[in-house]
Amino acid sequence: MIKNAKVFIKRAPLFIPNKIIFWGFTLISFFTGHVNKKLRKEHYRENGDKNIDSRIFCIDKYIENQAEWVKVKLGSGKHSNMEYSGCTIIAVYNALLNLKDSDRNILNIIDDFEKKGLALKGDFGISPFYAYRFFKKRGYKAKYITSRNKDLIRSFGDKFDTFIVTFYWDKKNIFNKLHTVNISKSDDGFVAHNMYFKKSDGKYHAKEACNDLFEAVEKLSKSGAPISIIGIKRQKMGREKC
Protein backbone atom coordinates (compact mmCIF):
# COMPACT_ATOMS: atom_id res chain seq x y z
CA MET A 1 0.00 0.00 0.00
CA ILE A 2 2.77 2.43 1.00
CA LYS A 3 4.81 1.42 -2.04
CA ASN A 4 1.84 2.05 -4.34
CA ALA A 5 1.26 5.46 -2.74
CA LYS A 6 4.90 6.41 -3.31
CA VAL A 7 4.68 5.38 -6.96
CA PHE A 8 1.47 7.40 -7.29
CA ILE A 9 3.17 10.53 -5.91
CA LYS A 10 6.30 9.92 -7.99
CA ARG A 11 4.27 9.81 -11.21
CA ALA A 12 2.04 12.75 -10.27
CA PRO A 13 3.27 15.02 -13.12
CA LEU A 14 1.87 12.53 -15.65
CA PHE A 15 -1.74 12.82 -14.53
CA ILE A 16 -2.20 15.84 -12.23
CA PRO A 17 -2.93 18.94 -14.34
CA ASN A 18 -0.40 21.76 -14.20
CA LYS A 19 -3.09 24.15 -13.00
CA ILE A 20 -3.64 22.08 -9.84
CA ILE A 21 0.12 21.88 -9.20
CA PHE A 22 0.41 25.64 -9.77
CA TRP A 23 -2.34 26.56 -7.33
CA GLY A 24 -1.34 23.89 -4.82
CA PHE A 25 2.16 25.37 -4.82
CA THR A 26 0.63 28.82 -4.29
CA LEU A 27 -1.52 27.61 -1.39
CA ILE A 28 1.50 26.09 0.35
CA SER A 29 3.39 29.36 -0.09
CA PHE A 30 0.47 31.40 1.25
CA PHE A 31 0.49 29.50 4.54
CA THR A 32 4.24 28.79 4.92
CA GLY A 33 5.98 31.60 3.05
CA HIS A 34 6.56 34.38 5.57
CA VAL A 35 9.94 35.02 7.18
CA ASN A 36 9.82 37.25 10.26
CA LYS A 37 11.09 40.81 10.02
CA LYS A 38 14.05 40.33 12.36
CA LEU A 39 15.46 37.43 10.35
CA ARG A 40 14.87 39.24 7.07
CA LYS A 41 16.93 42.17 8.32
CA GLU A 42 19.72 39.82 9.40
CA HIS A 43 19.75 38.19 5.98
CA TYR A 44 19.74 41.56 4.23
CA ARG A 45 22.72 42.74 6.26
CA GLU A 46 24.74 39.51 6.00
CA ASN A 47 24.09 39.08 2.28
CA GLY A 48 25.03 42.69 1.60
CA ASP A 49 28.11 42.73 3.80
CA LYS A 50 29.81 39.48 2.80
CA ASN A 51 27.68 36.84 1.07
CA ILE A 52 27.06 38.50 -2.28
CA ASP A 53 30.24 39.85 -3.85
CA SER A 54 31.94 40.19 -7.22
CA ARG A 55 33.13 36.56 -7.16
CA ILE A 56 29.58 35.32 -7.71
CA PHE A 57 27.60 38.35 -8.89
CA CYS A 58 27.83 41.20 -11.39
CA ILE A 59 24.86 43.56 -11.60
CA ASP A 60 25.12 43.94 -15.39
CA LYS A 61 25.27 40.23 -16.22
CA TYR A 62 22.79 37.39 -16.13
CA ILE A 63 23.12 35.13 -13.11
CA GLU A 64 24.09 31.69 -14.41
CA ASN A 65 25.86 30.29 -11.35
CA GLN A 66 23.24 29.43 -8.72
CA ALA A 67 25.45 26.54 -7.59
CA GLU A 68 27.91 29.12 -6.20
CA TRP A 69 25.30 30.97 -4.09
CA VAL A 70 25.34 28.47 -1.20
CA LYS A 71 26.35 31.09 1.39
CA VAL A 72 23.60 33.54 0.41
CA LYS A 73 20.80 33.53 2.97
CA LEU A 74 17.20 32.87 2.00
CA GLY A 75 14.27 31.78 4.14
CA SER A 76 14.25 29.93 7.44
CA GLY A 77 13.85 26.32 6.33
CA LYS A 78 16.25 23.57 7.34
CA HIS A 79 17.92 23.41 3.91
CA SER A 80 17.01 26.78 2.46
CA ASN A 81 19.55 29.15 0.96
CA MET A 82 19.90 30.74 -2.48
CA GLU A 83 21.79 27.75 -3.89
CA TYR A 84 19.14 25.30 -2.72
CA SER A 85 15.92 27.21 -3.37
CA GLY A 86 16.65 30.59 -4.94
CA CYS A 87 16.12 29.74 -8.61
CA THR A 88 12.91 31.79 -8.88
CA ILE A 89 14.61 34.86 -7.42
CA ILE A 90 17.46 34.44 -9.90
CA ALA A 91 14.94 34.04 -12.74
CA VAL A 92 13.19 37.25 -11.64
CA TYR A 93 16.50 39.12 -11.53
CA ASN A 94 17.48 37.85 -14.97
CA ALA A 95 14.09 38.84 -16.36
CA LEU A 96 14.53 42.37 -14.97
CA LEU A 97 17.93 42.54 -16.67
CA ASN A 98 16.39 41.36 -19.94
CA LEU A 99 13.69 44.06 -19.53
CA LYS A 100 16.42 46.68 -18.92
CA ASP A 101 14.83 47.56 -15.57
CA SER A 102 17.33 49.63 -13.55
CA ASP A 103 15.59 48.78 -10.26
CA ARG A 104 16.99 45.29 -9.71
CA ASN A 105 18.69 45.33 -6.31
CA ILE A 106 19.16 41.64 -5.56
CA LEU A 107 18.97 42.22 -1.79
CA ASN A 108 15.57 43.87 -2.16
CA ILE A 109 14.32 41.07 -4.39
CA ILE A 110 15.33 38.43 -1.83
CA ASP A 111 13.63 40.46 0.89
CA ASP A 112 10.43 40.77 -1.18
CA PHE A 113 10.11 37.00 -1.54
CA GLU A 114 10.95 36.39 2.10
CA LYS A 115 7.94 38.54 2.98
CA LYS A 116 5.66 36.41 0.82
CA GLY A 117 6.23 33.65 -1.69
CA LEU A 118 8.50 31.01 -0.12
CA ALA A 119 7.09 27.50 0.21
CA LEU A 120 7.80 25.69 3.49
CA LYS A 121 9.96 28.67 4.55
CA GLY A 122 12.10 28.11 1.46
CA ASP A 123 12.66 24.36 1.67
CA PHE A 124 10.28 23.88 -1.27
CA GLY A 125 11.38 26.90 -3.27
CA ILE A 126 9.07 29.75 -4.31
CA SER A 127 5.63 29.66 -5.87
CA PRO A 128 5.67 30.90 -9.49
CA PHE A 129 2.45 32.79 -8.75
CA TYR A 130 4.40 35.17 -6.53
CA ALA A 131 6.90 35.77 -9.33
CA TYR A 132 3.91 36.73 -11.49
CA ARG A 133 2.63 39.02 -8.71
CA PHE A 134 6.09 40.61 -8.40
CA PHE A 135 5.93 41.90 -11.97
CA LYS A 136 2.28 42.91 -11.71
CA LYS A 137 3.07 44.99 -8.63
CA ARG A 138 5.88 46.66 -10.53
CA GLY A 139 3.40 47.72 -13.17
CA TYR A 140 4.37 45.32 -15.93
CA LYS A 141 1.85 43.64 -18.16
CA ALA A 142 2.22 39.98 -17.24
CA LYS A 143 0.34 36.76 -17.90
CA TYR A 144 0.90 33.11 -17.09
CA ILE A 145 -0.09 29.86 -18.74
CA THR A 146 0.03 26.28 -17.47
CA SER A 147 -0.36 24.55 -20.82
CA ARG A 148 2.11 22.13 -22.42
CA ASN A 149 0.65 22.65 -25.89
CA LYS A 150 3.45 23.55 -28.29
CA ASP A 151 1.37 25.85 -30.49
CA LEU A 152 0.07 27.80 -27.50
CA ILE A 153 3.58 28.12 -26.02
CA ARG A 154 5.02 29.18 -29.36
CA SER A 155 2.28 31.82 -29.74
CA PHE A 156 2.84 32.98 -26.14
CA GLY A 157 6.49 33.55 -27.02
CA ASP A 158 5.49 35.99 -29.75
CA LYS A 159 3.38 38.12 -27.42
CA PHE A 160 5.79 38.85 -24.56
CA ASP A 161 9.36 40.08 -24.11
CA THR A 162 10.81 37.80 -21.43
CA PHE A 163 9.69 34.64 -19.65
CA ILE A 164 9.91 32.79 -16.36
CA VAL A 165 9.47 29.04 -16.70
CA THR A 166 8.93 26.59 -13.85
CA PHE A 167 9.39 22.99 -14.94
CA TYR A 168 9.87 19.39 -13.84
CA TRP A 169 13.35 18.05 -14.38
CA ASP A 170 11.64 14.68 -14.93
CA LYS A 171 7.91 14.48 -15.67
CA LYS A 172 7.91 10.81 -14.60
CA ASN A 173 9.48 11.45 -11.20
CA ILE A 174 8.39 14.42 -9.10
CA PHE A 175 11.13 13.58 -6.57
CA ASN A 176 13.71 14.86 -9.07
CA LYS A 177 12.43 18.30 -8.09
CA LEU A 178 11.58 21.44 -10.01
CA HIS A 179 13.57 24.31 -11.42
CA THR A 180 12.71 27.86 -12.50
CA VAL A 181 14.61 29.85 -15.13
CA ASN A 182 14.37 33.02 -17.13
CA ILE A 183 14.21 32.64 -20.89
CA SER A 184 15.36 35.94 -22.36
CA LYS A 185 14.24 37.14 -25.76
CA SER A 186 16.37 39.20 -28.12
CA ASP A 187 17.42 39.39 -31.76
CA ASP A 188 19.57 36.29 -31.14
CA GLY A 189 16.54 34.23 -30.13
CA PHE A 190 15.24 32.66 -26.92
CA VAL A 191 17.95 31.89 -24.35
CA ALA A 192 17.58 29.98 -21.07
CA HIS A 193 19.64 31.28 -18.14
CA ASN A 194 20.86 29.55 -14.97
CA MET A 195 20.70 26.01 -16.31
CA TYR A 196 23.86 24.73 -14.51
CA PHE A 197 25.59 24.68 -17.91
CA LYS A 198 29.40 24.84 -17.91
CA LYS A 199 31.71 25.33 -20.87
CA SER A 200 35.32 24.21 -21.22
CA ASP A 201 36.46 27.30 -19.30
CA GLY A 202 34.87 25.85 -16.16
CA LYS A 203 32.43 28.75 -15.83
CA TYR A 204 28.65 28.72 -15.94
CA HIS A 205 27.02 30.04 -19.12
CA ALA A 206 23.60 30.48 -20.69
CA LYS A 207 22.29 27.78 -23.02
CA GLU A 208 22.37 28.21 -26.79
CA ALA A 209 19.73 30.41 -28.44
CA CYS A 210 16.56 28.78 -29.79
CA ASN A 211 14.25 29.90 -32.57
CA ASP A 212 11.06 30.05 -30.51
CA LEU A 213 9.82 29.72 -26.94
CA PHE A 214 8.58 26.15 -27.29
CA GLU A 215 11.97 24.98 -28.55
CA ALA A 216 13.69 26.74 -25.63
CA VAL A 217 11.29 25.18 -23.11
CA GLU A 218 11.61 21.73 -24.68
CA LYS A 219 15.41 21.87 -24.39
CA LEU A 220 15.37 22.68 -20.66
CA SER A 221 15.33 18.97 -19.84
CA LYS A 222 15.20 15.85 -22.02
CA SER A 223 12.71 14.17 -19.70
CA GLY A 224 11.08 17.30 -18.27
CA ALA A 225 7.89 19.27 -18.81
CA PRO A 226 6.79 22.84 -18.06
CA ILE A 227 4.46 23.58 -15.15
CA SER A 228 3.95 27.28 -15.78
CA ILE A 229 5.26 30.02 -18.06
CA ILE A 230 5.04 33.69 -17.11
CA GLY A 231 5.30 36.23 -19.91
CA ILE A 232 6.21 39.87 -19.18
CA LYS A 233 6.07 42.84 -21.54
CA ARG A 234 8.52 45.75 -21.44
CA GLN A 235 5.98 48.56 -21.19
CA LYS A 236 4.75 49.30 -17.70
CA MET A 237 1.16 50.06 -16.78
CA GLY A 238 1.71 51.82 -13.42
CA ARG A 239 2.47 50.17 -10.09
CA GLU A 240 -0.29 48.46 -8.17
CA LYS A 241 -1.19 49.74 -4.75
CA CYS A 242 -0.44 47.31 -1.93
Disulfide bonds with the S-S distance in Angstrom:
none
